[in-house]
Amino acid sequence: MHNNSSNLLNRLSRFIAGAAMIWLLIFVALPWAQKLPVINPIMEIITEADLDANQYFYTQSEETYQAESRIKFRLEQAKR
Protein backbone atom coordinates (compact mmCIF):
# COMPACT_ATOMS: atom_id res chain seq x y z
CA MET A 1 0.00 0.00 0.00
CA HIS A 2 2.83 2.38 0.82
CA ASN A 3 4.40 1.73 -2.60
CA ASN A 4 1.23 2.84 -4.43
CA SER A 5 1.04 6.18 -2.62
CA SER A 6 4.73 6.95 -3.25
CA ASN A 7 4.29 5.93 -6.91
CA LEU A 8 1.29 8.25 -7.22
CA LEU A 9 3.18 11.07 -5.53
CA ASN A 10 6.14 10.52 -7.88
CA ARG A 11 3.90 10.61 -10.96
CA LEU A 12 2.06 13.67 -9.71
CA SER A 13 5.29 15.55 -9.01
CA ARG A 14 6.58 14.72 -12.52
CA PHE A 15 3.31 15.93 -14.00
CA ILE A 16 3.50 19.22 -12.09
CA ALA A 17 7.16 19.68 -13.10
CA GLY A 18 6.28 19.05 -16.75
CA ALA A 19 3.34 21.47 -16.64
CA ALA A 20 5.59 24.11 -15.04
CA MET A 21 8.17 23.64 -17.81
CA ILE A 22 5.53 24.08 -20.50
CA TRP A 23 4.21 27.20 -18.73
CA LEU A 24 7.74 28.64 -18.52
CA LEU A 25 8.32 27.94 -22.19
CA ILE A 26 5.09 29.61 -23.31
CA PHE A 27 5.06 32.63 -21.00
CA VAL A 28 8.78 33.28 -20.37
CA ALA A 29 11.09 31.72 -22.96
CA LEU A 30 9.10 32.41 -26.13
CA PRO A 31 8.36 36.10 -25.39
CA TRP A 32 12.03 36.59 -24.50
CA ALA A 33 13.15 34.84 -27.70
CA GLN A 34 11.03 37.22 -29.80
CA LYS A 35 13.35 40.03 -28.71
CA LEU A 36 16.53 38.32 -29.94
CA PRO A 37 18.30 40.24 -32.72
CA VAL A 38 17.88 37.35 -35.14
CA ILE A 39 14.14 36.93 -34.59
CA ASN A 40 12.99 40.47 -33.78
CA PRO A 41 13.17 41.86 -37.36
CA ILE A 42 11.12 38.94 -38.65
CA MET A 43 8.55 39.39 -35.88
CA GLU A 44 8.27 43.10 -36.70
CA ILE A 45 7.70 42.36 -40.39
CA ILE A 46 5.05 39.78 -39.59
CA THR A 47 3.28 42.24 -37.29
CA GLU A 48 3.55 45.24 -39.66
CA ALA A 49 2.36 43.29 -42.71
CA ASP A 50 -0.41 41.61 -40.71
CA LEU A 51 0.72 38.20 -41.95
CA ASP A 52 -0.79 34.98 -40.67
CA ALA A 53 2.33 33.35 -39.22
CA ASN A 54 0.42 30.10 -38.69
CA GLN A 55 0.53 29.57 -42.45
CA TYR A 56 4.16 28.51 -42.10
CA PHE A 57 2.89 25.15 -40.89
CA TYR A 58 1.18 24.64 -44.24
CA THR A 59 4.14 24.88 -46.57
CA GLN A 60 2.22 24.23 -49.77
CA SER A 61 -0.26 27.07 -49.36
CA GLU A 62 -0.25 30.27 -51.39
CA GLU A 63 -0.25 32.35 -48.19
CA THR A 64 3.01 30.73 -47.12
CA TYR A 65 4.69 31.70 -50.37
CA GLN A 66 3.42 35.27 -50.13
CA ALA A 67 4.44 35.64 -46.48
CA GLU A 68 7.89 34.18 -47.12
CA SER A 69 8.41 36.48 -50.10
CA ARG A 70 7.43 39.55 -48.10
CA ILE A 71 9.69 38.65 -45.21
CA LYS A 72 12.67 37.95 -47.47
CA PHE A 73 12.10 41.21 -49.37
CA ARG A 74 11.80 43.29 -46.19
CA LEU A 75 14.92 41.70 -44.68
CA GLU A 76 16.87 42.47 -47.86
CA GLN A 77 15.61 46.06 -47.76
CA ALA A 78 16.65 46.40 -44.12
CA LYS A 79 20.19 45.28 -44.94
CA ARG A 80 20.66 48.13 -47.45
N, CA and C atoms as an extended XYZ file, in Angstrom:
240
Properties=species:S:1:pos:R:3:atomname:S:1:resname:S:1:resid:I:1 pbc="F F F"
N         0.819       -1.190        0.000 N   MET     1
C         0.000        0.000        0.000 CA  MET     1
C         0.864        1.255        0.000 C   MET     1
N         1.943        1.229        0.749 N   HIS     2
C         2.834        2.378        0.816 CA  HIS     2
C         3.476        2.657       -0.545 C   HIS     2
N         3.770        1.605       -1.298 N   ASN     3
C         4.400        1.731       -2.604 CA  ASN     3
C         3.484        2.450       -3.590 C   ASN     3
N         2.179        2.186       -3.529 N   ASN     4
C         1.231        2.836       -4.429 CA  ASN     4
C         1.146        4.329       -4.193 C   ASN     4
N         1.138        4.746       -2.923 N   SER     5
C         1.039        6.177       -2.624 CA  SER     5
C         2.325        6.910       -3.026 C   SER     5
N         3.477        6.291       -2.834 N   SER     6
C         4.725        6.946       -3.252 CA  SER     6
C         4.824        6.984       -4.773 C   SER     6
N         4.306        5.951       -5.460 N   ASN     7
C         4.289        5.928       -6.912 CA  ASN     7
C         3.372        7.034       -7.441 C   ASN     7
N         2.221        7.199       -6.832 N   LEU     8
C         1.286        8.247       -7.223 CA  LEU     8
C         1.899        9.621       -6.985 C   LEU     8
N         2.531        9.803       -5.846 N   LEU     9
C         3.178       11.071       -5.531 CA  LEU     9
C         4.305       11.373       -6.522 C   LEU     9
N         5.067       10.368       -6.910 N   ASN    10
C         6.143       10.524       -7.883 CA  ASN    10
C         5.580       10.936       -9.243 C   ASN    10
N         4.518       10.270       -9.676 N   ARG    11
C         3.905       10.605      -10.963 CA  ARG    11
C         3.297       11.998      -10.940 C   ARG    11
N         2.658       12.350       -9.833 N   LEU    12
C         2.058       13.668       -9.707 CA  LEU    12
C         3.126       14.762       -9.718 C   LEU    12
N         4.222       14.541       -9.037 N   SER    13
C         5.292       15.549       -9.015 CA  SER    13
C         5.921       15.708      -10.399 C   SER    13
N         6.052       14.609      -11.146 N   ARG    14
C         6.576       14.719      -12.516 CA  ARG    14
C         5.601       15.455      -13.423 C   ARG    14
N         4.310       15.214      -13.224 N   PHE    15
C         3.306       15.929      -14.002 CA  PHE    15
C         3.360       17.429      -13.724 C   PHE    15
N         3.435       17.797      -12.462 N   ILE    16
C         3.500       19.219      -12.087 CA  ILE    16
C         4.775       19.859      -12.633 C   ILE    16
N         5.897       19.156      -12.557 N   ALA    17
C         7.157       19.683      -13.101 CA  ALA    17
C         7.058       19.871      -14.611 C   ALA    17
N         6.450       18.929      -15.305 N   GLY    18
C         6.276       19.052      -16.754 CA  GLY    18
C         5.362       20.204      -17.113 C   GLY    18
N         4.263       20.359      -16.396 N   ALA    19
C         3.342       21.471      -16.642 CA  ALA    19
C         4.031       22.805      -16.370 C   ALA    19
N         4.859       22.874      -15.341 N   ALA    20
C         5.595       24.106      -15.038 CA  ALA    20
C         6.592       24.428      -16.149 C   ALA    20
N         7.238       23.404      -16.705 N   MET    21
C         8.173       23.642      -17.812 CA  MET    21
C         7.455       24.167      -19.049 C   MET    21
N         6.300       23.600      -19.354 N   ILE    22
C         5.526       24.082      -20.501 CA  ILE    22
C         5.088       25.524      -20.268 C   ILE    22
N         4.625       25.844      -19.064 N   TRP    23
C         4.215       27.198      -18.731 CA  TRP    23
C         5.381       28.172      -18.896 C   TRP    23
N         6.557       27.785      -18.382 N   LEU    24
C         7.738       28.643      -18.521 CA  LEU    24
C         8.115       28.848      -19.982 C   LEU    24
N         8.009       27.823      -20.772 N   LEU    25
C         8.320       27.937      -22.193 CA  LEU    25
C         7.378       28.913      -22.875 C   LEU    25
N         6.083       28.779      -22.630 N   ILE    26
C         5.088       29.610      -23.307 CA  ILE    26
C         5.127       31.057      -22.830 C   ILE    26
N         5.220       31.282      -21.536 N   PHE    27
C         5.057       32.633      -21.001 CA  PHE    27
C         6.358       33.343      -20.666 C   PHE    27
N         7.494       32.635      -20.690 N   VAL    28
C         8.775       33.279      -20.373 CA  VAL    28
C         9.749       33.159      -21.531 C   VAL    28
N        10.046       31.940      -21.953 N   ALA    29
C        11.092       31.724      -22.957 CA  ALA    29
C        10.697       32.256      -24.335 C   ALA    29
N         9.493       31.966      -24.796 N   LEU    30
C         9.097       32.412      -26.134 CA  LEU    30
C         8.980       33.936      -26.242 C   LEU    30
N         8.362       34.631      -25.288 N   PRO    31
C         8.356       36.098      -25.390 CA  PRO    31
C         9.767       36.694      -25.338 C   PRO    31
N        10.645       36.111      -24.542 N   TRP    32
C        12.032       36.588      -24.498 CA  TRP    32
C        12.724       36.338      -25.834 C   TRP    32
N        12.493       35.185      -26.430 N   ALA    33
C        13.146       34.837      -27.698 CA  ALA    33
C        12.710       35.763      -28.828 C   ALA    33
N        11.506       36.302      -28.759 N   GLN    34
C        11.035       37.215      -29.800 CA  GLN    34
C        11.846       38.502      -29.835 C   GLN    34
N        12.560       38.806      -28.777 N   LYS    35
C        13.352       40.030      -28.712 CA  LYS    35
C        14.803       39.824      -29.142 C   LYS    35
N        15.166       38.598      -29.485 N   LEU    36
C        16.529       38.317      -29.937 CA  LEU    36
C        16.790       39.023      -31.269 C   LEU    36
N        18.011       39.502      -31.496 N   PRO    37
C        18.305       40.242      -32.724 CA  PRO    37
C        18.048       39.452      -34.011 C   PRO    37
N        18.110       38.155      -33.945 N   VAL    38
C        17.878       37.347      -35.141 CA  VAL    38
C        16.385       37.237      -35.441 C   VAL    38
N        15.575       37.164      -34.425 N   ILE    39
C        14.144       36.927      -34.590 CA  ILE    39
C        13.336       38.219      -34.613 C   ILE    39
N        13.764       39.242      -33.910 N   ASN    40
C        12.995       40.467      -33.778 CA  ASN    40
C        12.644       41.111      -35.124 C   ASN    40
N        13.574       41.250      -36.079 N   PRO    41
C        13.174       41.859      -37.363 CA  PRO    41
C        12.075       41.070      -38.082 C   PRO    41
N        12.139       39.762      -38.006 N   ILE    42
C        11.117       38.936      -38.649 CA  ILE    42
C         9.770       39.128      -37.955 C   ILE    42
N         9.784       39.184      -36.632 N   MET    43
C         8.545       39.394      -35.885 CA  MET    43
C         7.939       40.758      -36.210 C   MET    43
N         8.769       41.781      -36.351 N   GLU    44
C         8.268       43.105      -36.702 CA  GLU    44
C         7.634       43.110      -38.084 C   GLU    44
N         8.257       42.434      -39.033 N   ILE    45
C         7.701       42.363      -40.387 CA  ILE    45
C         6.364       41.639      -40.383 C   ILE    45
N         6.299       40.543      -39.666 N   ILE    46
C         5.049       39.782      -39.588 CA  ILE    46
C         3.943       40.640      -38.984 C   ILE    46
N         4.274       41.393      -37.948 N   THR    47
C         3.282       42.244      -37.293 CA  THR    47
C         2.867       43.401      -38.195 C   THR    47
N         3.845       44.091      -38.811 N   GLU    48
C         3.548       45.239      -39.665 CA  GLU    48
C         2.717       44.847      -40.883 C   GLU    48
N         3.059       43.721      -41.498 N   ALA    49
C         2.361       43.295      -42.713 CA  ALA    49
C         1.074       42.541      -42.411 C   ALA    49
N         0.779       42.338      -41.141 N   ASP    50
C        -0.412       41.608      -40.712 CA  ASP    50
C        -0.489       40.245      -41.389 C   ASP    50
N         0.643       39.530      -41.353 N   LEU    51
C         0.718       38.196      -41.948 CA  LEU    51
C         0.207       37.159      -40.970 C   LEU    51
N        -0.347       36.091      -41.499 N   ASP    52
C        -0.787       34.978      -40.668 CA  ASP    52
C         0.384       34.022      -40.516 C   ASP    52
N         1.125       34.154      -39.423 N   ALA    53
C         2.329       33.346      -39.218 CA  ALA    53
C         2.008       31.857      -39.102 C   ALA    53
N         0.789       31.515      -38.778 N   ASN    54
C         0.418       30.104      -38.692 CA  ASN    54
C         0.485       29.410      -40.045 C   ASN    54
N         0.471       30.174      -41.118 N   GLN    55
C         0.535       29.574      -42.453 CA  GLN    55
C         1.858       28.875      -42.702 C   GLN    55
N         2.876       29.180      -41.916 N   TYR    56
C         4.159       28.507      -42.103 CA  TYR    56
C         4.071       27.012      -41.838 C   TYR    56
N         3.058       26.580      -41.124 N   PHE    57
C         2.890       25.151      -40.892 CA  PHE    57
C         2.362       24.440      -42.135 C   PHE    57
N         1.755       25.207      -43.024 N   TYR    58
C         1.178       24.644      -44.242 CA  TYR    58
C         2.033       25.104      -45.416 C   TYR    58
N         3.115       24.406      -45.648 N   THR    59
C         4.143       24.876      -46.571 CA  THR    59
C         3.717       24.891      -48.023 C   THR    59
N         2.644       24.248      -48.378 N   GLN    60
C         2.215       24.226      -49.766 CA  GLN    60
C         1.153       25.281      -50.073 C   GLN    60
N         0.803       26.099      -49.124 N   SER    61
C        -0.262       27.068      -49.359 CA  SER    61
C         0.274       28.333      -50.018 C   SER    61
N        -0.597       29.017      -50.708 N   GLU    62
C        -0.249       30.272      -51.386 CA  GLU    62
C         0.129       31.346      -50.365 C   GLU    62
N        -0.540       31.360      -49.227 N   GLU    63
C        -0.255       32.351      -48.190 CA  GLU    63
C         1.171       32.200      -47.669 C   GLU    63
N         1.646       30.970      -47.578 N   THR    64
C         3.008       30.727      -47.117 CA  THR    64
C         4.004       31.336      -48.085 C   THR    64
N         3.791       31.133      -49.362 N   TYR    65
C         4.688       31.695      -50.375 CA  TYR    65
C         4.684       33.219      -50.299 C   TYR    65
N         3.513       33.813      -50.189 N   GLN    66
C         3.423       35.275      -50.125 CA  GLN    66
C         4.094       35.817      -48.867 C   GLN    66
N         3.844       35.183      -47.739 N   ALA    67
C         4.438       35.645      -46.482 CA  ALA    67
C         5.957       35.507      -46.527 C   ALA    67
N         6.445       34.377      -47.029 N   GLU    68
C         7.886       34.176      -47.116 CA  GLU    68
C         8.525       35.196      -48.049 C   GLU    68
N         7.880       35.491      -49.157 N   SER    69
C         8.409       36.478      -50.105 CA  SER    69
C         8.481       37.857      -49.473 C   SER    69
N         7.426       38.234      -48.760 N   ARG    70
C         7.426       39.552      -48.102 CA  ARG    70
C         8.533       39.656      -47.061 C   ARG    70
N         8.675       38.617      -46.260 N   ILE    71
C         9.692       38.647      -45.210 CA  ILE    71
C        11.085       38.725      -45.811 C   ILE    71
N        11.347       37.909      -46.823 N   LYS    72
C        12.668       37.952      -47.465 CA  LYS    72
C        12.937       39.317      -48.079 C   LYS    72
N        11.935       39.902      -48.759 N   PHE    73
C        12.102       41.215      -49.372 CA  PHE    73
C        12.379       42.280      -48.321 C   PHE    73
N        11.613       42.274      -47.241 N   ARG    74
C        11.801       43.289      -46.190 CA  ARG    74
C        13.140       43.137      -45.499 C   ARG    74
N        13.605       41.905      -45.295 N   LEU    75
C        14.917       41.704      -44.681 CA  LEU    75
C        16.031       42.179      -45.604 C   LEU    75
N        15.884       41.958      -46.906 N   GLU    76
C        16.873       42.465      -47.861 CA  GLU    76
C        16.880       43.985      -47.864 C   GLU    76
N        15.697       44.603      -47.797 N   GLN    77
C        15.609       46.060      -47.761 CA  GLN    77
C        16.250       46.621      -46.496 C   GLN    77
N        16.089       45.931      -45.395 N   ALA    78
C        16.650       46.397      -44.119 CA  ALA    78
C        18.171       46.324      -44.124 C   ALA    78
N        18.740       45.408      -44.881 N   LYS    79
C        20.191       45.276      -44.938 CA  LYS    79
C        20.829       46.434      -45.713 C   LYS    79
N        20.091       47.059      -46.604 N   ARG    80
C        20.657       48.126      -47.449 CA  ARG    80
C        20.769       49.427      -46.744 C   ARG    80
